Amino acid sequence: MTTLRLRPEDPADAGPVRRVLASAFARPDVATPPEVSLVDDLRSTPAWLPELAMVAEYGGEVVGYALLTRVRVRPERGDDAPALALGPVAVAPHRQRVGHGTAVVQAALDGATELGERLVVVLGDPAFYRRFSFGPAGELGLTSPWAGLGEPWQALVLPPDTSEEGPPPRGEVLFPPPWSRV
């Protein structure tokens, strides 16, 4: 029986990850989807957290990917607070709709929780991300260049959320430069 293996990306996965991203985000009007370049560019920035670049492997083939990278939340007053951005998330077309996307996202979120991360933002389909308890980012006082898109701009406060930690950061979410090219 073939099982799904979830693990952090290693350097040998760069090519397979590019193929998964290219096939999942393929459009007839572009030769290479911007999500491919986004991941390549993020790898060389301080935002890259290799332990939070998760692959889903099925039958020895990389079939899914979920990436969490560092962003900052700039409050009206005080210092920036660390947070994470989820994306891109991709599953090879021939393995979609069998739970691989859910599994690889959950693995990335579990990894972030284990590392003590507090907040994750995402721009994506609310119907998909609700299953992980993402909700409207605006309700948490988070803005970004994508906040005007409404429901797809979402956030998740990771457990444990204790009263000793105080509320999650509020303010403008600042993305690393590669995101401005998407």
N, C-alpha and C positions, 0 to 999 in steps of 0.2 A: 504494500500500500504506500503510495506517495503522500508525503505530508508537507505542509507548508512550514518552511524554516524562516524565522524572523531574526535579523541580526543587524548590527551596525555595518555600514558600507566599509569595505576595505579598498585600498588603491586599485586592485585588480578589477573592481566593479565599475570603474568610471565608464568604460565602453558600454557594458550592458545597461548601465543606468541611462546613458545617453539614448540608447536604442528604445528603452521603455518610454522615456519622455517623448522622444520624437514620434513614436507610433501612437501614444495616447493623446498627444496634442496636435497631431497632424491636421493641416488645413491645406486646401488646394492653392491658396494665395501666397504661401510662404514655403521656401525650401527647407528651412530649419525653424521649428517653433521657438519663440523667445525663451520658453521655459528651459530648453537645453542650454542655451548660453547663460541664463540666470544661474543655474547650478554650477556650471563650469567657472563662472566669474566669482560666485560666492566662496568657492573652495580656497581662493587665494586672499580672503579677507579675514580680519579678526572676528567677524560674525560667524564664521564656520565653526561648528561644534561637531567634530567627527563622530562622537558617540551618539549623536542625535540625528544622524543621516542613516535612516533605516531602510533596509532592503527586505523584500519578501522573495524567497527562493523556493521554486517548486520544481521538483525533478531535476535539480542541479542548474536550473535556469532562473535568472533574475527576472521576476514578473511584476514586481511592485516596488514602489518607492514612496517614502514620506520624509520630508526634510523639515527640521526645526533649526532656525538660525537666530542669532542674537539681534534683538532690536532694543531700543531704549525708549522709555516713556519720560517725556519732559513735562513736569508739572508747571503750573503758573509760578510757583515759588519753590526753591529748594533744588536739590540735586536730581539728575536723571536717575531713573530706576531701571534695572534690567528686566527684560521680558523676552519672549520668543515669538517668532513668526512661523506659522506652519504653512509650508508650500514650497515648491509644488508637491502635489500628491498625484501619483500616476500608477495605473495598472495596464499592463500590455492588453491590447484589445481582445486577444484570444483567451484571456483569463479574467475578464471583467464579469461582474455580477455573480461571483461565487464566494465573496467575502474577503478576498485578498486586500482590497482597499481598506476595509474596516480593520482588519488585523494589523496591517502595517502602520496605520495611524495610531491605533491603540498602543502598539509597541513603542512608537515614538513618544507618545504622551506618558506612558509608564516610565520610560527612560528619563524624561524630564522631571517627573515626580520624584524618582529615586535620587536625582541630582539636587533636589531641593528647589527647583524652579517654581515660580509663583503664578505666572500669567502667560497665556498664549493667545495670540490674535491670528485670525485667518480671514481671507476673502474667498468665499465659496458658497456653494449651495446650502442654504439653511436646512433643507430636508435631510441632507447627508450628515452635516456636522452637529445637528441636534442630538444624534444618538450618542455623542460624546459629552453632552451637556453644554455645548457652546450656546451662547445667547447674544443678543444685540450688544455690540461693543459700546454704542452710545449710552446704554443704560449704566455702564461702568465708568462713564466720563472719559472715554477714549476717542480721540479723533485721529485722522490720518488723511492722506490725499484721496483715499478710497471711501471715506466716511459718507460722502454724498451719494454713494451707490445704495445706501439703505440696508436692507436685511442681509445681504451677503457679507457686510462688515461685522464680524463676530469676535467674541472673546470668551475665554474660559479661565476661571481661577482654579488652579490645581490644588488638590488636597495635599497635606492637611491644611485646612483653612481654620486657624484658631484665633481666638480673640487676642492672644498675645502678639500675633503678627501684625495686627492692625489691618486696615482696609487695603485692598490692592491699589497699586499706583493708578493715578488718574492724570490725563493730559494728552499731549500730542505724541503719537507713536512715530518714532524716527527710524526709518529703514536704511540699511547700508546702501551705498551708491548703486550697486548692480540692480536693485529693485526699480530704480528710476527708468531703466531701459525696457521694462516689461510693458 
